[in-house]
Amino acid sequence: MSTQRNPWLALYALVVGFFMILLDVTIVAVANPAIMTDLHADINKVIWVTSAYLLAYAVPLLVTGRLGDRFGPKNIYLIGLAVFTLSSLWCAMSTSIEMLIAARAVQGLGASLMTPQTMAVITRTFPADKRGAAMGLWGGVAGLATLIGPILGGFLVDTRGWEWIFYINVPIGVIAFGLAVWLVPTLETNEHKFDLVGVALSAIGMFALVFGIQEGGTRHWDGVTWGLIIAGLVVLALFVVNQARNTGEPLVPLALFRDRNFGLSSLAIAAMGAAVTATFVPFYFYMQQVREMSPTMSALVLAPMAVMTGVFAPIIGRLSDKVPPRIIPTIGFALFAATVFGFAVLMTPDSPIPVYLVIAGLAGLANACIWGPLAAIATRNLPMRQAGAGAGIYNTSRQVGAVLGSAAVAALLSARIAAQQLPSGPIGEGGVGMGTMPPEVMDRMSTALSESMYLPACILLIGVVASALFIGQPAADKPKPEPAKADIAG
């Protein structure tokens, strides 16, 4: 059998699993009220169900990209997929909020093993002038998963119960595993050393920072909270120093950031990750608790976003190879920021729902301009030998942004609820958000949720600035992709 194969077949196989793991970033958002009620948790613990997943997803990404370079992206992808699928079953069978949080952390580890391998395979099998179209598909899947997650989650919560947002991963995971074994090629591997000190510093720093931010409101921003935040920042600073002084193979090869577009893309995707995560939490609490929609109906409000992203992502991906890098992502971030600001303004007890549908459609077009083009810009000039490391850094940036966005919106939401003098008990327990609210409570609740939406809107402005600073011309011819060394089944 020829060693030259159609790289699109491998990409199609990989995006099945990639779609599933990104689905789980947002599918929980619409199920939060149901999980909170069933497992008798407060809002902060329920948001930890998402934060634990994101944190366990983000921290190992710096090394899992290297694992793919060392042992082959196909092998690491399959291991991660098995971990993710089995932990999904554990999530579904959880009987307490603490058990669910632990299972989600293991699920995040599986996702962390899988994600860099998808980008590395694209970088190593597609020529540079075709990579935009491939990243367009990759980015379209990322955007669609992020947006379809709540819709599918709402349907499953309404019809089967929140457990089924995790049960559904089991058959999908089995199918994805079979497709990957069959269609993903075995690529050349490179010897790598692993920076264990760097892994420890990044993990400790991120955990301390995220825990401090998210638990700040619960602990009334006491000395322990600020101590954790400051300690996290100090340890992360030590991590950067460690990476700069590492003469072997650091987790983060700082030389990659000499490529201006790679550095700016990493910053922009971090802003995107933070904004998406921080948008969905207040949005779905608003739709379900203030507007009294079912999970399915609340998710369908954002259906135009998913549709528009799916339709336009491949088209815009191809277009991104033919125009200067800064144009499409800058437009995308500006439009997305405007739509989130629009959501924030609209979040009153009686605003017209059709307006949300229009704004959601525009947000979908914005997403199509961001996910794929940004990934193509980030990886276009990466050395082939560092494809795994670059993909790991890029995806780490997105996930670090997501986990910080999750923690920050939890803290802000708690603060705004307190500022509106709403009942001190957690949302979903003791009356607030359960059944019909008194008009004055509904008004104050919508105000608190609306004010929380300004956080992701402002974060997206970082993406606008970063994208506007991209340099360069449309993609030119680059070295040919690496041949695979095994047959398709290999």
C-alpha positions in Angstrom: 0.0 0.0 0.0 1.4 3.4 -0.8 2.9 5.5 2.0 1.3 8.6 0.4 -2.3 8.9 1.4 -5.0 11.5 1.4 -4.4 13.6 4.6 -8.0 14.5 4.7 -9.0 11.0 5.7 -6.8 11.2 8.8 -8.2 14.6 9.6 -11.8 13.4 9.3 -11.0 10.6 11.8 -9.3 12.9 14.2 -12.0 15.5 14.3 -14.5 13.0 15.5 -12.7 12.6 18.8 -11.7 16.3 18.8 -15.4 17.3 18.4 -16.3 15.1 21.4 -13.7 16.5 23.8 -14.6 20.1 22.9 -18.3 19.3 23.2 -17.6 18.6 26.9 -16.2 22.1 27.4 -19.6 23.7 27.0 -22.1 20.8 27.2 -22.1 21.1 31.0 -23.0 24.8 31.0 -26.6 24.2 30.1 -26.8 21.3 32.6 -25.5 23.3 35.5 -28.9 24.0 37.1 -30.0 20.4 36.9 -26.6 19.1 38.3 -26.9 21.7 41.1 -30.3 20.5 42.1 -29.7 16.8 41.7 -26.4 16.7 43.6 -27.4 19.4 46.1 -24.5 21.7 45.3 -24.0 25.4 45.2 -23.1 27.5 42.2 -19.4 27.6 43.0 -19.1 23.8 43.3 -21.1 23.4 40.0 -18.7 25.7 38.2 -15.8 23.6 39.5 -17.3 20.7 37.4 -16.2 22.8 34.4 -13.1 24.3 36.0 -11.6 20.9 37.0 -12.0 19.7 33.5 -10.4 22.8 32.0 -7.6 22.9 34.5 -6.7 19.2 34.0 -7.0 19.8 30.3 -4.8 22.9 30.2 -1.8 22.1 32.5 -0.6 18.8 30.8 -0.9 20.3 27.3 2.7 21.6 27.5 4.0 18.1 27.8 1.4 16.1 25.8 2.4 17.8 22.6 5.9 16.6 23.2 4.7 13.1 24.0 3.2 13.0 20.5 6.5 14.1 19.0 8.3 11.4 21.0 6.0 8.4 20.8 3.9 9.4 17.7 0.7 11.5 17.6 -1.4 8.5 16.7 -0.4 6.5 19.8 -0.9 9.3 22.2 -4.2 10.3 20.7 -5.5 6.7 21.1 -4.4 6.6 24.7 -6.0 9.9 25.5 -9.2 8.8 23.7 -9.4 5.7 25.9 -8.9 7.7 29.1 -11.5 10.2 28.0 -14.1 7.6 27.1 -13.8 5.6 30.3 -13.8 8.7 32.5 -17.0 9.9 30.7 -18.6 6.7 32.0 -17.4 7.5 35.5 -18.8 11.1 35.2 -22.2 9.6 34.3 -22.2 7.3 37.2 -21.2 9.9 39.8 -23.5 10.2 42.9 -22.0 13.3 44.5 -20.6 16.6 43.2 -17.1 15.7 44.6 -17.1 12.5 42.6 -18.2 14.3 39.5 -15.5 16.9 39.9 -12.8 14.2 40.3 -14.1 12.3 37.2 -14.1 15.5 35.2 -10.5 16.1 36.1 -9.5 12.6 34.7 -11.6 13.4 31.6 -9.7 16.6 31.2 -6.4 14.7 31.3 -7.6 12.4 28.4 -8.6 15.5 26.4 -5.2 17.0 27.0 -3.5 13.9 25.5 -5.7 14.1 22.4 -5.8 17.7 21.4 -2.2 18.6 20.4 -2.1 15.5 18.2 -4.8 16.8 15.9 -2.9 20.0 15.2 0.4 18.2 14.9 -1.0 15.8 12.2 -2.3 18.8 10.2 1.0 20.6 10.5 3.0 17.6 9.4 0.8 16.2 6.6 -0.6 19.3 4.9 1.5 21.7 2.9 1.4 25.3 4.1 -0.7 26.6 1.2 -3.4 24.0 2.0 -3.2 24.2 5.7 -5.7 27.1 6.0 -8.4 24.9 4.5 -7.5 22.0 6.8 -7.4 24.4 9.8 -10.8 25.7 8.6 -12.3 22.3 9.0 -10.5 21.9 12.4 -11.6 25.3 13.5 -15.1 24.8 12.2 -15.3 21.6 14.3 -14.0 23.5 17.3 -16.5 26.3 16.9 -19.4 23.9 16.2 -18.6 21.7 19.2 -18.4 24.8 21.5 -21.8 25.9 20.3 -23.6 22.7 19.7 -22.6 21.4 23.1 -25.3 23.4 25.0 -28.0 22.4 22.4 -27.3 18.7 22.7 -26.9 19.0 26.4 -30.2 20.8 26.8 -32.0 18.0 24.8 -30.4 15.3 26.9 -31.0 17.0 30.2 -34.7 17.5 29.3 -35.3 14.0 27.9 -32.9 11.7 29.7 -31.2 13.5 32.6 -27.9 15.2 33.1 -26.0 11.9 33.3 -26.6 11.4 29.6 -24.4 14.3 28.6 -21.6 11.9 29.6 -23.1 8.6 28.6 -23.3 9.7 25.0 -19.5 10.0 24.9 -19.0 6.2 25.3 -20.3 5.1 21.9 -18.8 8.1 20.1 -15.5 7.4 21.8 -15.6 3.7 20.6 -16.3 4.9 17.0 -13.6 7.5 17.1 -11.1 5.0 18.4 -11.8 2.6 15.5 -11.6 5.4 12.9 -8.3 6.6 14.3 -6.7 3.1 14.3 -7.8 2.7 10.6 -7.2 6.1 9.1 -4.6 8.0 11.0 -1.0 7.4 9.7 2.0 6.7 11.9 4.4 9.6 11.5 8.1 9.9 12.2 9.0 10.4 15.9 11.7 12.6 17.4 13.7 12.1 20.6 12.7 14.5 23.4 13.6 15.1 27.0 10.9 16.0 29.4 11.2 19.0 31.7 9.7 17.6 34.9 10.5 20.8 36.9 8.7 22.8 34.4 5.7 20.5 34.6 5.6 20.8 38.4 5.9 24.6 38.4 3.2 25.1 35.7 0.8 22.8 37.5 1.3 24.3 40.9 1.1 27.9 39.6 -2.0 27.3 37.6 -3.9 25.5 40.3 -3.1 28.1 43.0 -4.1 30.9 40.7 -7.3 29.3 39.5 -8.4 28.1 42.9 -7.7 31.5 44.5 -9.8 33.3 41.8 -12.7 31.0 41.8 -12.9 30.5 45.6 -12.4 34.2 46.3 -16.1 35.1 46.6 -16.9 32.1 48.7 -14.0 33.0 51.1 -14.8 36.7 51.0 -11.4 37.4 49.5 -9.6 36.7 52.7 -5.8 36.5 53.2 -5.7 32.8 52.2 -7.3 33.7 48.8 -4.9 36.5 48.1 -2.0 34.4 49.2 -3.0 31.7 46.7 -3.4 34.1 43.9 0.0 35.8 44.6 1.7 32.4 45.1 0.3 31.2 41.8 1.6 34.3 40.0 5.0 34.0 41.6 5.3 30.3 40.7 4.2 31.0 37.1 6.9 33.7 37.0 9.5 31.1 38.2 8.2 28.8 35.5 9.0 31.4 32.8 12.5 32.0 34.3 13.0 28.2 34.4 12.0 27.9 30.7 14.3 30.8 29.7 17.3 29.2 31.5 16.6 25.6 30.4 19.4 24.7 28.1 17.9 21.3 27.2 14.3 21.0 26.0 12.0 23.4 27.9 8.3 22.8 27.9 7.8 26.2 26.3 10.6 26.8 23.7 10.6 30.6 24.1 12.3 30.8 20.7 8.9 30.0 19.1 7.7 33.4 20.3 10.2 35.1 18.1 7.7 34.4 15.4 5.5 37.4 16.1 2.4 35.8 14.6 2.7 32.7 16.8 3.0 34.8 20.0 0.1 37.0 19.0 -2.0 34.0 18.0 -1.4 32.3 21.4 -2.6 35.5 23.1 -5.6 35.8 20.9 -6.7 32.2 21.4 -6.3 32.6 25.1 -8.7 35.5 25.0 -11.1 33.5 22.8 -11.0 30.6 25.3 -11.7 32.8 28.3 -14.5 34.7 26.5 -16.4 31.6 25.3 -16.3 30.0 28.7 -17.2 33.2 30.5 -20.1 33.9 28.2 -22.0 30.6 28.5 -22.3 30.5 32.3 -24.3 33.7 32.9 -26.1 33.3 29.6 -27.7 29.9 30.4 -28.5 30.8 34.0 -30.3 33.9 32.6 -32.3 31.9 30.0 -33.3 29.1 32.5 -33.8 31.1 35.7 -34.9 34.6 34.6 -36.7 33.6 31.3 -37.8 30.2 32.8 -36.8 28.3 29.6 -36.1 24.6 29.6 -32.5 23.5 29.0 -33.3 22.6 25.4 -35.1 25.9 24.6 -32.4 28.0 26.3 -29.7 26.2 24.1 -31.8 26.7 20.9 -31.5 30.4 21.4 -27.9 30.0 20.3 -28.6 27.6 17.5 -28.0 30.2 14.8 -24.5 30.6 16.2 -23.8 27.0 15.6 -25.3 27.0 12.1 -23.5 30.0 10.9 -20.1 28.7 12.2 -20.6 25.4 10.5 -21.6 27.0 7.2 -18.9 29.7 7.0 -15.9 28.1 8.7 -14.7 26.0 5.7 -15.3 28.9 3.3 -13.4 31.4 5.5 -10.7 28.8 6.1 -10.0 28.7 2.4 -10.2 32.4 2.1 -7.7 32.9 4.9 -4.9 31.4 2.7 -5.4 34.2 0.2 -5.5 37.4 2.3 -3.1 39.0 4.8 -3.2 37.3 8.2 -4.6 40.2 10.2 -7.8 40.8 8.2 -10.1 37.9 9.0 -9.3 37.3 12.7 -9.5 41.1 13.5 -13.0 41.3 11.9 -14.0 38.1 13.7 -12.9 39.3 17.2 -14.5 42.7 16.7 -17.8 41.3 15.6 -17.8 38.7 18.4 -17.1 41.4 21.0 -19.9 43.5 19.6 -22.4 40.5 19.8 -21.5 39.7 23.5 -21.9 43.4 24.4 -25.3 43.1 22.7 -26.2 40.1 24.8 -25.3 42.0 27.9 -27.5 45.0 27.0 -30.4 42.7 26.1 -30.4 40.7 29.4 -33.5 42.1 31.0 -36.6 40.2 32.2 -38.6 41.0 29.1 -36.2 41.6 26.1 -37.4 40.1 22.8 -36.0 36.6 22.1 -35.9 37.0 18.3 -33.2 39.7 18.7 -31.1 37.1 20.5 -31.4 34.8 17.5 -30.1 37.5 15.1 -27.2 38.4 17.4 -26.4 34.7 17.8 -26.2 34.3 14.0 -23.7 37.2 13.8 -21.7 35.6 16.6 -21.5 32.4 14.6 -20.1 34.3 11.6 -17.5 35.9 14.0 -16.5 32.4 15.3 -15.9 31.2 11.8 -13.5 34.1 11.3 -11.5 33.1 14.4 -11.1 29.4 15.1 -9.6 28.1 11.8 -7.8 31.2 10.6 -6.1 31.8 13.9 -4.8 28.2 14.1 -3.5 28.4 10.6 -1.7 31.6 11.3 -0.2 30.2 14.5 1.2 27.1 12.9 2.2 28.4 9.4 5.8 29.1 10.2 6.5 26.4 12.9 9.5 24.1 12.3 8.3 20.6 11.6 10.4 19.2 14.4 8.6 21.5 16.9 5.1 20.9 15.5 4.0 19.1 18.7 5.5 21.7 21.0 3.9 24.5 19.1 0.5 22.8 19.0 0.9 22.1 22.7 1.6 25.8 23.5 -1.2 27.1 21.3 -3.7 24.7 22.8 -2.4 25.4 26.3 -3.0 29.1 25.7 -6.6 28.4 24.7 -7.3 26.2 27.7 -5.5 28.4 30.2 -7.7 31.2 28.9 -10.8 29.0 29.3 -10.0 28.0 32.9 -9.2 31.5 33.9 -12.4 32.7 32.2 -14.4 30.1 34.1 -12.8 31.0 37.4 -13.2 34.8 36.8 -16.8 34.6 35.8 -17.6 32.5 38.9 -16.1 35.1 41.1 -17.7 38.0 39.3 -21.1 36.4 39.2 -21.0 35.7 42.9 -20.0 39.3 43.5 -22.7 40.8 41.3 -25.4 38.6 42.9 -24.2 39.8 46.4 -24.2 43.4 45.1 -27.9 43.1 44.0 -28.7 41.9 47.6 -30.2 38.7 46.4 -30.8 35.8 48.9 -27.5 34.7 50.3 -28.2 31.0 49.5 -26.7 29.6 46.3 -28.6 29.9 43.1 -30.8 26.9 42.6 -31.4 26.3 46.3 -33.9 27.8 48.5 -36.0 29.7 46.0 -33.8 31.8 43.7 -34.0 30.4 40.2 -36.4 27.6 41.1 -39.8 28.3 39.7 -41.3 31.7 39.2 -39.3 34.6 40.7 -41.0 37.7 42.2 -40.6 40.5 39.7 -38.2 42.5 41.8 -35.9 39.5 42.3 -36.1 38.6 38.6 -35.0 42.2 37.7 -32.1 42.1 40.1 -31.0 38.7 39.0 -31.0 39.7 35.3 -29.0 42.8 36.2 -26.4 40.6 38.0 -26.1 38.2 35.1 -26.0 41.1 32.5 -23.2 42.8 34.4 -21.2 39.5 34.4 -21.5 39.3 30.6 -19.4 42.5 30.2 -16.3 40.5 31.3 -16.1 38.2 28.2 -17.0 41.2 25.9 -14.0 43.1 27.2 -11.7 40.1 27.1 -12.5 39.8 23.3 -11.0 43.2 22.8 -7.6 41.7 23.6 -8.1 39.4 20.6 -9.0 42.4 18.4 -5.7 44.1 19.3 -3.6 41.0 18.9 -5.0 40.1 15.5 -4.6 43.6 14.2 -0.8 43.3 14.9 -0.3 40.2 12.7 2.2 40.6 9.9 2.9 38.9 6.6 1.3 38.0 3.4 -1.0 35.2 2.3 0.4 31.7 2.7 3.3 30.9 0.3 4.6 27.5 -0.7 6.4 25.7 2.1 8.3 22.4 2.3 6.3 19.3 1.5 4.7 17.4 4.3 6.3 14.4 5.9 5.4 11.1 4.4 3.9 8.5 6.7 5.9 5.4 7.3 3.2 2.9 7.8 0.1 1.8 6.1 -3.4 3.3 6.8 -4.1 0.7 9.5 -0.6 1.4 11.0 
